[in-house]
């Protein structure tokens, strides 16, 4: 997290999401700290919420956004953490989510629990879509490459489907639906019938 580098925030999210594909096999990936009053704080908070990682901030004492931070914790102060590490969905694995101008970075995670009535582990999936277009890491120059800072970042379209959550696709244990989708920004619910 580089607070004074405005172009580093989206590429940071790209890096931690894709790195989690590998790191989650050996450790709990760390998606880094952020500042809750920073202009990119909402992006970082949403990323930590889906990341399944520890959530911590580097705010100066008394200099924080309590409303944003309340969205990341339960009323008792505990942090709801997904069961796994958030990783990119299959359909954006080999897309250039930072530079192609059309692809959103979609990250999924899984929340599992033992259902006593069913006698088995069940769960729910979580998916987040981020517009991280405009900046990528330049390996030769060893710094962020901004496509064209004079042009605004254009919106991208993303299709969110239950099958984006890999755990829903487990053969005979595949989820049958219906599914409920909640739009965090719009605060709306939608019923999805199939994977």
Buried (B, 14 or more C-beta within 10 A) or exposed (E): BEBEEBBBBBBBBBBBBBBBEEBBEEEBBBBBBBBBBBEBBBBBBBBBBBBBBBBEBEBEEEEBBEEBBEEBEEEEEEEEBBBBBBBBBEBBEEBEBBBEEEBBBBBBBBBEEEEEEEEEEBBBBBBBBBBBBBBBBEEEEEEBBBBEEEEEBEEBEBEBBBBBBBBBBEEEEEBEEEBEEEEEEEEEEEEEEEB
